[in-house]
Structures are given as structure tokens and as C-alpha cells.
Amino acid sequence: MLNRIIKLLKSRRGDFGMSSLLGVAIAIIIAVFVVIPGIRGLSEKVIDGMNEWWDDTIEDRIFLGD
């Protein structure tokens, strides 16, 4: 099975397969360096906002009776 895949990747018909494989690898590398840190920053902002909302609104008005 592995030999068949290697032959397909080396042949001219396998050029599309190799290009697809390289495209996926490049997309993963871009995601690791660009998208994932952005998601981390966004999630930190959301959690900070939820903490402020809880402290200022819910805790003060409901539990402390202000």
C-alpha cells in the first residue's frame, strides 16, 4: 500500500496529490503562526470581559444586594 502511494506521488499523475499535500502542510503552518495566536488573544478578552461582567453586574446586584 505504501509503495503504491509513493509511486503515485512520484508519477506525473501524482503531481496533483503532491501539490495537495504541500498545500495542506502550508495551511497548517500558517494556522499555527497566524490564526491560533489570534484565537488565544480573543479568548483572553472574552474571559476578561465575562469576569468583569460577573464582578460588576451579577455579584454586586444579585449576591451583595446593591
DRENBA-347583 format. One record per residue (C-alpha): residue in one letter; x, y, z. Coordinates in steps of 0.25 Angstrom, whole numbers, padded with zeros to 4 digits, always signed. Example, Ala and Ser with C-alpha at 12.3 -4.5 7.8 and 13.67 -1.06 7.14 Angstrom:
! DRENBA-347583
A+0049-0018+0031
S+0055-0004+0029
***
This chain:
! DRENBA-347583
M+0000+0000+0000
L+0011+0010+0004
N+0019+0006-0009
R+0007+0009-0017
I+0005+0023-0011
I+0020+0026-0013
K+0019+0022-0028
L+0007+0031-0029
L+0013+0043-0023
K+0026+0041-0032
S+0018+0039-0045
R+0012+0051-0053
R-0002+0047-0049
G+0003+0049-0034
D+0007+0063-0037
F-0007+0067-0032
G-0006+0059-0020
M+0007+0065-0016
S+0002+0079-0019
S-0010+0076-0010
L-0001+0070+0001
L+0008+0083+0001
G-0004+0092+0001
V-0009+0085+0013
A+0005+0086+0020
I+0006+0101+0017
A-0008+0103+0022
I-0005+0096+0035
I+0008+0105+0037
I+0000+0118+0034
A-0010+0114+0044
V+0000+0111+0055
F+0007+0124+0053
V-0004+0133+0050
V-0018+0128+0053
I-0016+0121+0067
P-0009+0133+0074
G-0021+0142+0069
I-0031+0132+0075
R-0023+0132+0088
G-0024+0147+0089
L-0039+0147+0086
S-0042+0136+0096
E-0034+0144+0107
K-0042+0157+0104
V-0055+0149+0105
I-0052+0143+0118
D-0047+0156+0124
G-0060+0162+0119
M-0068+0151+0126
N-0060+0153+0139
E-0063+0168+0139
W-0078+0166+0136
W-0079+0155+0147
D-0072+0164+0157
D-0079+0177+0153
T-0093+0173+0150
I-0097+0159+0155
E-0089+0159+0168
D-0092+0173+0172
R-0106+0173+0169
I-0111+0159+0172
F-0102+0154+0183
L-0098+0166+0190
G-0111+0173+0188
D-0106+0187+0183
***
